[in-house]
Amino acid sequence: MEIGDLVKYGPQMTGLQNCFGMIVGFNGTAVEVQWMDRYMQESLRVRTRGKEVSTELPDFLEVVSETR
């Protein structure tokens, strides 16, 4: 996993497999992901106008598309 890779949650995260995001950084061994799927866009429209970035463990993510 590298910055710029498109990721989603793995199959062990039931109900979250349709969430997609881009790796924007690292926090030790954890991954900083900016989520950009339609669910996040709907949530942001209601809550805030900022970007949703969360720290995730790489064991629960799958790379969908690499930047290389």
HUFEN-V56942 format. One line per field, one symbol per residue. burial: # if it has 24 or more other C-alpha atoms within 12 Angstrom, else .. A space follows every 10 residues. Layout:
burial = ???
This chain:
burial = ##..#####. ........## ####...... #######..# .......... .#...#.... ###.....
